[in-house]
Amino acid sequence: MNEASPYCGPAPDWSDWYSTWNFDPYLIVVMFGLGLTGAYALRGEASNRKNAFGVASGAAVLAFISPLCALTVALFAARTLHHLLVFGVLAPALAVAFPLRKVGVSASFIALSAALWLWHLPQVYSAAWDSAAIYWAMQAALILPAWAFWSVVLGRSKLDHVIWLIPLIGQMGLLGAVLTFAQRPFYLEHLAYAERFGLSALADQQLAGLIMWVPGMIPVAVLATIMAHRILRRDMRI
């Protein structure tokens, strides 16, 4: 097993995981600066954009500063929850607060899909574990296309854009199935750590698959249904 220490630090124990906050000074300075810049840019804007930026800021703190960051070192299931938080909460909130313009839904979907699958390749996962630079490059590779994708889907209110949520749901289900029904653990970095939380590495991986299925797929499916229903009702009234 690789003994390199990942960005979020050493894996916590069950008894102290809640106290393992990430106080990386560079990260805190960058996030504080981005928070001030965003708040300044949104002065005088609609309250929904300000609220969305607050949600995005809170999701960023939860993902990268809170004990969830350290938990991703111990449990692959926590890593999966982290990914869902990043592309399912942080990115759409950014899309409402600061929608990206002139982006294509197909290109952003392909880039987002590639990032999701890359994160789940054991070789790439190991590289991000070993290198903080690769870790942040992979985070950017996930956040930026997700931000662009949600900017299109949430901002243009067209049925042909909402339909792109269907293949997103489908591949999340496929990833969940691969993780849940695999006969061996793929991510050997967690072999020594999952046991601290009463799980084998394989059980941890199966839990990650279930998280991908339920908290991952269901909210996106509900959102797609609500948006499609509203768009169809709007178009029928025209």
Buried (B, 14 or more C-beta within 10 A) or exposed (E): EEEEEBBBBEBBEEEEBEEBBBEBEEBBEEBEEEBEEBEEEBEEEEEEBBBBBBBBBBBBBBBBBBBBBBBBBBBBBBBBBBBBBBBBBBBBBBBBBBBBEEBEBEEBBEBBBEBBEBBBEEEBBBBBBBBBEBBBEBBEBBBBBBBBBBBBBBBEEBEEBBBBBEEBBEBBBEBBEBBBEEEEBBBBBBBEBBBBBEBEBBBBBBBBBBBBBEBBBEBBBEBBEEBBEEBEEEEEEE
